[in-house]
């Protein structure tokens, strides 16, 4: 699992540093726009695959020893399940859109 960024108070220096650096967010948006649709799909599939692998590794660590708490295993499994369900829904919508395009009369 990847650690999340801590919540910082609104008036803190860390929050001001985040707000004064919009170039990083702008760069991420530009990179996302520059990537092709197939690259975007590939990145999404890779992210889902990584979540499933992380959940599997967390479950394996829980089964081997008790160093991993059960709530962390449950969270990782549910996160992987939701990611997989979202990917399946996206695939279904893409296939339906493709079928509609192929059935159009020109």
C-alpha positions in Angstrom: 0.0 0.0 0.0 1.2 3.5 -0.7 1.1 5.9 2.2 -1.2 8.9 1.8 -0.1 12.5 2.4 -0.9 13.7 5.9 -3.7 16.3 6.5 -2.1 19.6 7.2 -3.7 22.6 9.0 -5.0 25.4 6.7 -2.7 28.1 8.1 0.4 26.0 8.2 3.6 26.6 6.1 3.2 23.2 4.5 -0.2 24.2 3.1 1.1 27.5 1.9 3.9 25.7 0.1 1.4 23.4 -1.6 -0.7 26.3 -2.7 2.1 28.3 -4.1 3.4 25.6 -6.4 0.6 25.1 -9.0 3.2 24.3 -11.6 3.4 20.7 -10.5 -0.4 20.3 -10.8 -0.4 22.0 -14.2 2.4 19.7 -15.4 0.4 16.6 -14.4 -2.6 17.9 -16.3 -0.5 18.6 -19.4 1.1 15.2 -19.2 -2.3 13.6 -19.0 -3.5 15.6 -22.0 -0.5 14.7 -24.1 -0.8 11.0 -23.5 -2.8 8.9 -25.9 -6.0 7.1 -25.1 -4.3 3.7 -25.3 -1.6 4.9 -22.9 -4.3 6.1 -20.5 -6.0 2.8 -20.6 -2.7 0.9 -20.1 -1.9 3.1 -17.1 -5.3 2.4 -15.6 -5.0 -1.4 -16.1 -1.5 -1.3 -14.6 -2.8 0.6 -11.6 -5.6 -1.9 -11.0 -3.1 -4.8 -11.4 -0.8 -3.1 -8.8 -3.7 -2.8 -6.4 -4.6 -6.5 -6.8 -0.9 -7.5 -6.3 -0.7 -5.3 -3.2 -3.8 -6.9 -1.8 -2.4 -10.3 -2.5 0.9 -9.5 -0.8 -0.9 -8.0 2.2 -3.1 -11.1 2.5 -0.1 -13.4 2.2 1.8 -11.4 4.9 -1.3 -11.7 7.1 -1.5 -15.5 6.6 2.2 -16.0 7.3 2.5 -13.9 10.5 0.4 -11.5 12.5 2.4 -8.4 11.7 -0.3 -7.1 9.5 -3.6 -6.0 11.1 -6.8 -7.5 9.8 -8.3 -4.1 9.0 -5.4 -3.4 6.7 -6.0 -6.6 4.8 -9.7 -5.9 4.6 -9.0 -2.4 3.3 -6.6 -3.6 0.7 -8.9 -6.3 -0.5 -11.9 -4.0 -0.8 -9.8 -1.4 -2.6 -8.7 -4.0 -5.1 -12.2 -5.3 -5.6 -13.6 -1.8 -6.2 -10.8 -1.1 -8.7 -11.5 -4.3 -10.6 -15.2 -3.6 -10.7 -14.6 -0.1 -12.0 -12.3 -1.5 -14.7 -14.9 -4.1 -15.7 -17.6 -1.4 -16.0 -15.2 0.8 -18.1 -14.6 -2.2 -20.4 -18.3 -2.9 -20.8 -19.0 0.8 -21.7 -16.2 0.8 -24.2 -17.4 -2.4 -25.9 -21.0 -1.0 -26.0 -19.8 2.2 -27.6 -17.8 0.3 -30.1 -20.8 -1.9 -31.0 -23.0 1.2 -31.4 -20.4 2.7 -33.8 -20.2 -0.5 -35.8 -23.9 -0.7 -36.2 -24.3 2.9 -37.5 -25.4 3.2 -41.1 -23.2 5.4 -43.2 
